[in-house]
């Protein structure tokens, strides 16, 4: 039997979080998944323990000392949030608050960010992503992995017209996104989930930023390993 781990997942209702959850449930290396969310993910499984929270009461949970890793896939859009302040509360405040608890209990922090995240960006979305990365890195956590995927491919529950247009455009460009341009290649949410799990199971305890081209490489390696095991 493989060594088993207990994980916390935030953002289980989103595209990547939903896929990541299913992969964690199927993986024998994980024995317990604690889901934190503002609404229920609607998943019933022996491995799952779900808590509904607004993320301002995290000290009431007793699972912190027993967990090994927190996967943070939470995120919203300006259209959904309704304002810059509301957007920041989701994409900055929640991850940073979670990071403080991971620092207290020596829990690895795996953050899904975005290609182009930069505290100095003129783009509000990328600026907040950059500020979130910086705050998490400065939270005192021993192991932080930041994943920066490009445009995500996959079936979402809600329609995002802007993202759909960008996704279609980049899919048309995909044959030309090679070499140094590979970092801009659209990536399946499933590939991001594979990269996150594979990185954790590798046992690497360094703190690093994993760009889109490496996410693709990690996912390809997972696929090859699965093919060879069949």
C-alpha positions in Angstrom: 0.0 0.0 0.0 1.3 3.5 -0.8 1.8 6.1 1.9 -1.4 8.0 2.3 -2.0 11.7 2.7 -4.7 14.0 3.8 -5.4 17.0 1.7 -7.5 20.2 1.8 -9.1 21.4 -1.4 -10.4 24.9 -1.9 -12.3 25.7 -5.1 -13.8 22.3 -5.7 -16.8 23.8 -7.6 -14.6 25.4 -10.3 -13.2 23.8 -13.5 -9.8 22.8 -12.3 -10.9 22.1 -8.7 -13.7 19.8 -9.8 -11.3 17.7 -11.9 -8.6 17.8 -9.2 -11.1 16.5 -6.6 -12.0 13.5 -8.8 -8.4 12.6 -9.4 -7.7 12.9 -5.6 -10.6 10.6 -4.9 -9.3 8.0 -7.5 -5.7 8.2 -6.2 -4.9 5.6 -3.5 -2.2 8.0 -2.1 -4.9 10.2 -0.6 -7.1 8.9 2.2 -9.0 12.0 3.1 -10.0 15.2 1.3 -11.3 18.1 3.3 -13.3 20.4 1.0 -13.7 24.1 2.1 -16.1 26.2 0.1 -18.7 28.9 0.4 -21.2 26.5 -1.2 -21.4 22.8 -1.3 -19.5 21.0 -4.0 -22.3 18.3 -3.9 -19.9 15.4 -3.7 -20.6 12.4 -1.5 -17.7 10.0 -1.0 -16.2 8.1 1.9 -12.9 10.1 1.5 -14.7 13.5 1.5 -15.4 15.7 4.5 -16.9 19.0 3.4 -17.2 22.3 5.4 -19.1 25.4 4.3 -17.3 28.5 5.3 -16.8 32.2 4.4 -13.1 31.7 5.2 -13.2 34.1 8.2 -13.7 31.3 10.7 -10.9 28.9 9.8 -9.8 28.4 13.4 -12.9 26.4 14.2 -11.7 23.5 12.1 -9.8 20.7 13.8 -8.3 19.0 10.8 -5.3 21.4 10.3 -2.7 19.4 12.3 -3.4 16.2 10.3 -3.2 17.5 6.8 -0.2 17.4 4.4 -1.1 19.7 1.6 -3.7 22.4 0.6 -4.7 22.7 -3.0 -6.0 26.2 -3.6 -7.9 26.5 -6.9 -10.3 29.2 -5.9 -10.9 32.1 -8.3 -13.6 34.2 -9.8 -14.2 36.8 -12.6 -14.9 40.5 -12.6 -18.3 39.8 -14.1 -19.2 37.3 -11.5 -17.7 39.2 -8.6 -19.4 42.5 -9.6 -16.6 44.8 -8.4 -12.9 45.0 -7.9 -13.3 44.8 -4.1 -15.4 41.6 -4.3 -12.9 40.1 -6.8 -10.0 40.8 -4.5 -11.9 39.2 -1.5 -12.0 35.9 -3.4 -8.7 35.9 -5.4 -6.5 37.5 -2.7 -8.1 37.5 0.7 -9.1 33.8 0.8 -5.8 32.3 -0.4 -3.8 34.6 1.9 -5.9 33.7 4.9 -5.5 30.0 4.1 -1.8 30.5 3.7 -1.5 31.7 7.3 -2.9 28.5 8.6 -0.7 26.4 6.4 2.3 28.2 7.9 1.1 27.5 11.4 0.6 23.8 10.8 3.5 23.2 8.3 1.1 22.3 5.4 2.4 22.5 1.8 0.5 25.2 -0.1 -0.3 24.6 -3.8 -1.7 27.7 -5.5 -3.3 27.8 -8.9 -2.4 31.3 -10.2 -2.2 32.5 -13.9 0.2 33.0 -16.7 1.4 36.6 -16.5 0.7 37.1 -12.8 2.7 40.2 -11.8 2.4 42.7 -9.0 3.4 45.5 -11.4 0.9 44.5 -14.2 -1.4 47.2 -15.5 -4.1 44.4 -15.9 -6.1 44.3 -12.7 -6.6 40.5 -12.8 -2.9 39.7 -13.3 -1.9 42.3 -10.7 -4.1 40.7 -8.0 -2.8 37.3 -9.0 0.8 38.6 -8.6 -0.1 40.2 -5.2 -1.6 36.9 -4.1 1.5 35.0 -5.1 3.8 37.4 -3.2 1.7 37.3 -0.1 1.6 33.5 -0.1 5.3 33.3 -0.6 5.8 35.7 2.3 3.5 33.8 4.7 6.2 31.7 6.2 5.2 28.4 4.6 8.1 25.9 4.1 6.8 24.5 0.8 4.9 26.6 -1.8 4.1 25.5 -5.3 2.6 28.2 -7.6 1.1 27.0 -10.9 0.7 29.5 -13.7 -1.4 27.9 -16.5 -2.3 29.7 -19.7 -5.9 29.7 -21.0 -7.7 26.7 -19.5 -9.5 24.2 -21.6 -12.5 22.2 -20.3 -16.2 22.2 -19.8 -17.3 24.8 -17.3 -20.6 24.9 -15.5 -21.1 28.6 -16.5 -20.5 30.3 -19.8 -17.7 32.9 -19.9 -18.0 34.7 -23.4 -14.6 36.5 -23.1 -12.8 33.3 -22.1 -14.5 31.3 -24.8 -13.4 33.8 -27.5 -9.8 33.7 -26.2 -9.9 30.0 -26.0 -11.0 29.6 -29.6 -8.4 32.0 -30.8 -5.5 30.2 -29.0 -6.7 26.8 -30.1 -6.3 28.1 -33.7 -2.8 29.3 -32.9 -1.9 26.0 -31.1 0.1 24.5 -34.0 2.4 27.6 -33.9 2.9 27.6 -30.1 6.2 25.8 -30.0 9.6 26.4 -28.5 9.7 29.6 -26.4 6.0 30.2 -27.3 4.9 26.9 -25.7 4.3 28.7 -22.5 1.2 30.4 -24.1 -0.3 27.1 -25.3 -3.9 26.5 -23.9 -3.8 23.7 -21.3 -6.5 21.3 -20.2 -7.7 21.8 -16.6 -7.1 18.0 -16.3 -3.4 18.6 -17.1 -3.1 21.2 -14.4 -4.7 18.8 -11.9 -2.2 16.1 -13.0 0.7 18.4 -12.6 -0.3 19.4 -9.1 -0.8 15.9 -7.9 2.4 14.6 -9.5 4.5 17.5 -8.0 3.2 16.7 -4.6 3.7 13.0 -4.8 7.3 13.6 -6.1 8.1 14.6 -2.5 9.9 17.8 -3.7 9.8 20.3 -0.8 11.3 23.3 -2.6 9.3 26.5 -3.2 8.9 27.3 -6.8 6.8 28.8 -9.6 5.7 26.3 -12.2 5.0 28.0 -15.5 2.7 26.7 -18.2 5.3 24.9 -20.3 6.3 22.8 -17.3 2.7 22.1 -16.4 2.3 20.6 -19.9 5.5 18.6 -19.5 4.5 17.2 -16.1 1.1 16.2 -17.5 2.6 14.5 -20.5 4.9 12.5 -18.2 1.8 11.4 -16.1 0.1 10.3 -19.3 3.1 8.3 -20.4 3.4 6.6 -17.1 -0.3 5.7 -17.2 0.1 4.3 -20.7 3.1 2.2 -19.7 1.3 0.8 -16.7 -1.6 -0.5 -18.9 
